[in-house]
Amino acid sequence: MPTLALACGDAGTTSAGSTGDGSSSSTTAVSTTGKPDTTTTGEPTPTTGGSHSASASSSGDPGSSTGAVSATDPGDTSTTASSTGDSSSSASTGAPQCDPPLTLCAGACVDLDFDADNCGDCGSTCADDQVCVLGQCESLACEPNAVSDCYSGPLDTAGVGLCAAGQRVCNEFGTDFGPCEGEVLPAPESCDTPDDDDCDGKSNEGCYLANCLAIKLADPDAPDGPYAIDLDGDDGQLQPFQVQCDMTIAGGGWTRFNWLHTDYTAGQDPLGQILPDCKISDLQCRGRIPAGPVTGLLVKDLTDKAHAVWTFNNSIISNAVLGALQSKQEYCNANQGAFQPTISTSVEAYCGNGLEGGCDSFFYTSGACKGVGNWGIHWDGDNAWCAAAFKMGATFGGCGSQGDQGFLNECACDDEQGELYYR
């Protein structure tokens, strides 16, 4: 009878197969890598512990298992389920499976990025006034998707001028508002529109200067034409209005204040209006020089296309002319010293060319001067009307009509149209 030889330490070892016919036997052993050794040999696989068992284990790959034999009991063939740390699933325990990005927490699948009870980690709970966003507890700022009014400018400008509130939308998490859309904020004042662009309750402040000279100084290339001026500045009661500017003669900067583009109306005060009362399209303006420093006078004879310039020099007639043209001071005197122009292009022999001793006689009266009985203004070289620098209305020795008029002319009356400018 054949005998079975046992290796030292192999007592009690069993293997699958026939022990008496010499056929090969198969054993299942645990390799050192933790994977089952399925090598089939003709000899039993030796073990170092003298025993082996079969068990199912997980290697980290869900569903994978290995068979191992327990060495505690040669006859023990039971199997057990073991886990390598994957809390997502196990067929033997019955726990739920969680599809990414969900995670198993306390038997339920949750999203750690947005679950307020498991924010960033199982059991990490946000406060009542917080929400979970990308695994972080964030303060709740608004109702998700709610729409509200908004205004990012200075509070005292909201609803003033062009400024208006816009709207903003709370994000889907309720943590912050989106941009304020549709709001109109204060902007630099535009001189091209009448609007209150900077929302301070005033329109076009800083856009209008006081006269044509200020405009010329600000822009040396400014051409002749109409301009808006503001006599008393942004904080004054007077509103801006248009004037005609001469930006060419003697350096420019001349503001028109009195003119006749038609026959003078007899009986009217030739200085009876203020400049803001006149529109630049009016055929006649009986305006006067606005209050403030004045350095010169420009007289234009439109009929003869001539002009003359005087610079005020504090002489008797200089002061009389300025006092009347600016402040309606009446004056009635002749031969007080000539006040001559610095520039003259007239070809007529008026007082500015030295006729009658020069421009030394001035009259501005409501009618009492020399008993003329009506309004008139007259500047020339004697008591009469001939050789006038300018003349409007009734004065001593007129042309025979209370509606006399003339500019830079010798003796002719009622045939001249002209304009007066100040600088």
C-alpha positions in Angstrom: 0.0 0.0 0.0 1.5 3.3 -1.0 2.4 5.7 1.8 1.9 9.5 2.1 5.0 11.4 3.1 4.4 14.6 5.1 6.7 17.5 5.2 7.8 18.8 8.5 5.2 21.3 9.8 2.6 20.1 7.2 0.7 17.9 9.6 -3.0 18.3 9.1 -2.7 20.1 5.8 -5.4 19.3 3.3 -5.7 19.9 -0.4 -8.3 19.4 -3.0 -7.8 16.4 -5.3 -7.0 12.7 -5.2 -4.3 11.5 -2.7 -3.9 8.0 -4.0 -3.8 8.1 -7.7 -0.9 10.5 -8.2 -3.0 13.1 -10.0 -2.2 16.7 -9.6 -4.0 18.7 -6.9 -5.1 22.4 -6.9 -4.8 24.7 -3.9 -5.9 28.3 -3.4 -3.4 30.4 -1.4 -3.1 34.1 -0.5 -0.2 35.8 -2.2 1.9 38.5 -0.5 0.2 41.1 -2.7 -3.2 40.3 -1.2 -4.5 38.7 -4.5 -5.4 35.0 -4.8 -2.7 32.7 -6.2 -4.4 30.6 -8.7 -1.3 28.7 -9.9 -1.9 25.1 -10.4 1.0 22.7 -9.6 1.4 19.1 -9.1 2.3 19.5 -5.4 0.5 21.1 -2.6 1.4 24.7 -2.0 3.3 24.9 1.3 2.3 27.3 4.0 4.3 28.8 6.8 1.5 28.9 9.4 0.4 25.3 9.0 -3.2 26.3 8.4 -5.2 28.2 5.8 -8.7 29.4 5.3 -10.9 30.8 2.5 -12.3 34.4 2.9 -13.7 37.2 0.7 -11.8 40.5 0.9 -12.0 43.8 -0.9 -8.9 45.3 -2.4 -10.3 48.8 -2.8 -12.1 47.8 -6.0 -15.8 47.6 -5.3 -17.0 44.1 -6.0 -13.6 42.4 -6.1 -12.8 39.6 -3.6 -10.2 37.0 -2.9 -10.5 33.5 -1.4 -8.3 32.7 1.7 -8.2 29.6 3.9 -8.3 30.0 7.7 -5.5 28.3 9.6 -7.4 28.1 12.9 -9.5 25.2 12.0 -8.6 22.7 9.3 -12.2 22.0 8.7 -13.4 25.6 8.7 -14.6 26.6 5.3 -16.7 29.7 6.3 -16.4 33.0 4.4 -16.6 36.6 5.7 -17.1 40.1 4.0 -14.4 42.7 4.7 -14.1 46.4 3.5 -11.1 48.4 2.7 -12.6 51.7 3.6 -15.1 52.4 0.8 -18.2 53.7 2.6 -20.2 54.0 -0.6 -21.4 50.5 -1.1 -21.1 46.8 -0.1 -23.3 44.0 -1.4 -22.9 42.1 1.9 -24.0 45.1 4.2 -26.9 46.4 2.1 -25.7 50.1 2.4 -26.9 52.5 -0.4 -24.8 53.3 -3.4 -24.0 57.0 -4.0 -23.3 58.3 -7.5 -20.6 61.0 -7.7 -20.5 63.7 -6.6 -22.8 62.5 -3.8 -21.2 61.1 -0.6 -22.7 58.7 2.0 -23.3 60.4 5.3 -25.3 58.7 8.1 -26.9 56.4 5.6 -27.9 59.0 3.1 -26.3 60.3 -0.1 -25.6 64.1 0.2 -23.7 66.7 -1.8 -20.9 68.0 0.5 -20.6 71.1 -1.7 -24.2 72.4 -1.1 -25.7 70.5 1.9 -26.0 72.9 4.9 -26.1 69.9 7.3 -23.0 68.3 5.8 -21.0 71.3 4.3 -17.6 70.1 3.2 -17.7 67.1 5.5 -20.2 64.8 7.0 -21.8 66.3 10.0 -20.4 69.8 9.4 -23.5 72.0 9.8 -24.0 75.7 8.8 -25.7 78.2 11.1 -29.4 79.1 10.5 -28.4 82.3 8.7 -25.9 80.6 6.4 -25.9 78.4 3.3 -23.4 75.9 2.0 -21.6 77.0 -1.2 -18.8 74.8 -2.6 -18.2 73.2 0.8 -18.0 76.5 2.7 -20.6 78.1 5.0 -21.5 81.5 3.6 -23.7 84.2 5.2 -27.2 84.6 3.6 -27.4 88.1 2.1 -30.6 88.1 0.2 -33.5 86.0 -1.0 -32.2 83.9 -3.9 -33.2 85.4 -7.3 -34.9 88.3 -5.7 -34.9 91.7 -7.6 -34.4 95.0 -5.7 -33.6 98.6 -6.5 -30.0 99.8 -6.3 -27.9 103.0 -6.6 -24.2 103.2 -6.2 -23.8 107.0 -6.5 -23.8 109.5 -3.6 -27.2 109.2 -1.9 -28.0 112.9 -2.2 -27.9 112.6 -6.0 -30.4 109.8 -6.4 -33.4 111.1 -8.3 -31.8 114.5 -8.9 -31.2 115.7 -12.5 -30.5 112.7 -14.8 -29.5 110.4 -12.0 -31.7 107.4 -11.4 -31.7 104.0 -9.5 -31.2 100.7 -11.3 -32.0 97.1 -10.3 -30.0 94.1 -9.1 -30.7 90.4 -8.8 -29.7 88.1 -5.9 -27.8 85.1 -7.0 -29.2 81.6 -6.8 -27.5 80.9 -3.5 -28.6 84.1 -1.7 -25.0 85.0 -0.9 -24.7 88.3 -2.9 -26.3 90.6 -5.4 -25.3 90.8 -9.0 -24.3 94.1 -10.6 -26.6 97.2 -10.5 -28.0 97.5 -14.0 -29.7 100.5 -15.5 -28.6 103.1 -13.0 -27.6 106.5 -14.1 -24.8 108.0 -12.0 -23.5 111.6 -11.9 -21.4 112.6 -14.9 -19.4 115.7 -15.8 -21.6 118.6 -16.8 -22.2 118.7 -20.5 -22.5 122.1 -22.1 -24.1 120.6 -25.2 -27.4 119.9 -23.4 -29.6 121.7 -20.9 -29.6 118.7 -18.5 -28.3 118.5 -15.0 -25.7 115.8 -15.7 -23.8 115.9 -12.4 -27.1 115.8 -10.4 -26.4 118.7 -8.1 -29.7 120.5 -8.8 -28.2 123.0 -11.3 -27.8 122.8 -15.0 -24.7 123.6 -17.0 -22.7 125.2 -14.2 -19.3 126.1 -15.3 -20.4 126.0 -19.0 -21.1 129.7 -19.4 -18.7 132.6 -18.9 -19.6 136.1 -18.1 -18.9 137.8 -21.5 -17.2 137.4 -24.9 -13.8 138.5 -23.5 -13.8 135.6 -21.0 -14.8 133.2 -23.8 -12.0 134.5 -26.0 -9.4 134.2 -23.2 -10.5 130.6 -22.6 -10.4 129.8 -26.3 -8.2 132.1 -28.4 -9.5 130.4 -31.6 -13.1 131.2 -30.9 -14.7 132.7 -34.0 -17.2 135.5 -34.4 -20.8 134.5 -33.7 -23.5 133.8 -31.1 -22.4 132.5 -27.6 -24.3 131.9 -24.4 -23.1 133.8 -21.4 -24.0 134.0 -17.7 -23.6 137.4 -16.3 -23.8 136.5 -12.6 -22.3 133.0 -12.7 -23.6 129.6 -11.6 -25.0 130.7 -8.3 -26.7 133.9 -9.5 -30.4 134.5 -10.3 -29.9 135.4 -13.9 -30.2 132.6 -16.4 -27.7 132.2 -19.3 -28.7 133.9 -22.5 -27.2 134.4 -26.0 -25.2 137.4 -27.2 -23.3 138.2 -30.4 -19.5 138.2 -30.0 -16.9 139.9 -32.2 -13.8 137.8 -31.8 -11.7 139.5 -34.5 -11.5 143.3 -34.2 -8.6 144.5 -32.1 -8.0 141.1 -30.6 -11.7 140.2 -30.2 -13.7 139.5 -27.1 -16.3 142.2 -27.8 -19.9 141.7 -26.5 -22.7 143.4 -28.4 -25.2 145.3 -26.1 -27.0 147.9 -28.2 -27.9 147.9 -31.9 -30.2 149.3 -34.7 -31.0 147.1 -37.7 -34.0 149.3 -38.5 -35.1 152.9 -38.0 -34.9 154.1 -34.4 -38.3 154.4 -32.7 -38.8 158.0 -31.6 -39.5 158.8 -28.0 -37.8 155.6 -26.5 -35.0 155.7 -24.1 -32.0 154.6 -26.2 -30.6 152.8 -23.0 -34.0 151.7 -21.7 -33.3 147.9 -21.8 -31.0 145.5 -20.1 -29.0 143.1 -22.3 -30.7 139.9 -21.1 -34.0 141.4 -22.4 -32.8 141.4 -26.0 -32.7 138.5 -28.3 -29.9 138.4 -30.8 -32.4 138.2 -33.6 -34.1 141.5 -32.6 -33.9 144.3 -35.1 -33.4 146.8 -32.3 -32.0 146.5 -28.8 -31.8 149.6 -26.5 -29.5 147.7 -24.1 -26.7 148.9 -21.9 -23.4 147.5 -20.6 -23.9 145.0 -17.7 -22.3 145.9 -14.4 -18.7 145.0 -13.9 -15.3 146.2 -15.2 -15.2 147.6 -18.7 -12.1 148.6 -20.6 -13.3 149.6 -24.1 -16.1 150.5 -26.6 -16.5 149.3 -30.2 -18.8 151.2 -32.5 -19.8 149.6 -35.8 -21.3 151.5 -38.7 -23.1 148.6 -40.5 -24.2 150.8 -43.4 -20.6 151.9 -44.3 -19.0 148.7 -43.0 -16.7 150.8 -40.8 -15.7 150.5 -37.1 -13.9 152.5 -34.4 -12.5 151.4 -31.0 -12.2 153.5 -27.8 -10.3 152.6 -24.6 -11.8 154.1 -21.5 -9.2 156.4 -20.0 -10.9 158.0 -17.0 -11.2 161.4 -18.8 -14.3 163.6 -18.4 -16.0 162.4 -21.6 -14.7 158.9 -21.2 -16.4 158.7 -17.8 -19.5 160.4 -19.1 -19.9 157.9 -22.0 -19.3 154.9 -19.7 -21.6 156.2 -17.0 -24.4 156.6 -19.5 -23.9 153.3 -21.4 -23.6 151.2 -18.2 -25.5 153.1 -15.5 -27.9 155.4 -17.3 -26.2 158.5 -15.9 -27.5 161.6 -17.7 -25.0 164.0 -19.0 -25.2 167.3 -21.0 -22.0 169.2 -21.8 -19.8 170.2 -24.7 -16.1 170.9 -25.3 -14.8 168.9 -22.3 -11.7 167.5 -23.8 -11.5 165.1 -26.8 -11.8 161.4 -26.1 -10.5 159.9 -29.3 -10.6 156.3 -30.8 -7.5 154.2 -30.9 -8.7 152.5 -34.1 -11.0 153.9 -36.8 -11.7 152.7 -40.3 -14.4 155.2 -41.2 -13.8 157.4 -44.3 -16.4 160.0 -43.1 -15.0 163.1 -41.3 -16.7 162.4 -37.9 -15.3 163.6 -34.6 -13.1 160.6 -34.3 -11.1 161.9 -37.2 -10.6 165.2 -35.3 -13.5 167.1 -36.9 -14.7 169.9 -34.6 -11.8 169.4 -32.2 -12.5 165.7 -31.7 -15.1 163.8 -29.7 -15.4 166.2 -26.7 -19.1 166.7 -26.3 -21.6 164.2 -24.9 -25.3 164.3 -24.3 -27.6 161.7 -22.7 -30.9 163.1 -21.6 -34.5 162.3 -20.8 -35.4 165.6 -22.4 -34.3 168.3 -20.0 -30.9 168.9 -21.6 -31.2 172.0 -23.8 -34.9 171.7 -23.7 -35.1 168.9 -26.3 -38.1 167.5 -24.5 -37.5 163.8 -25.2 -35.0 160.9 -24.8 -31.8 161.0 -26.8 -28.1 160.2 -26.8 -25.5 162.0 -28.9 -21.6 162.0 -28.9 -19.7 164.3 -31.2 -17.5 167.4 -31.4 -19.8 170.3 -30.5 -23.3 171.2 -29.4 -24.9 170.1 -32.7 -25.5 166.7 -34.3 -23.0 166.7 -37.2 -19.9 164.5 -37.0 -21.3 162.1 -34.5 -19.6 159.0 -33.2 -23.1 157.8 -32.6 -26.6 159.4 -32.2 -30.0 157.9 -31.3 -33.1 159.9 -30.5 -33.7 163.7 -29.9 -30.7 165.8 -28.9 -29.9 169.5 -29.4 -29.4 170.5 -33.0 -30.7 167.2 -34.4 -31.5 166.4 -38.0 -35.0 167.7 -37.5 -36.6 164.5 -36.2 -36.9 163.0 -32.7 -36.0 159.6 -34.3 -32.6 160.7 -35.5 -29.9 158.0 -35.8 -26.3 157.8 -37.1 -23.0 156.0 -36.5 -19.5 157.2 -37.4 -20.8 159.7 -39.9 -20.5 163.3 -41.0 -23.8 165.2 -40.7 -26.0 162.6 -42.4 -28.8 161.3 -40.2 -31.5 158.6 -40.4 -29.5 156.6 -42.9 -27.1 154.6 -40.7 -27.5 151.3 -39.0 -25.0 150.3 -36.3 -24.0 148.3 -33.3 -22.3 149.1 -29.9 -20.0 146.5 -28.2 -18.2 146.5 -24.8 -15.1 144.7 -23.7 
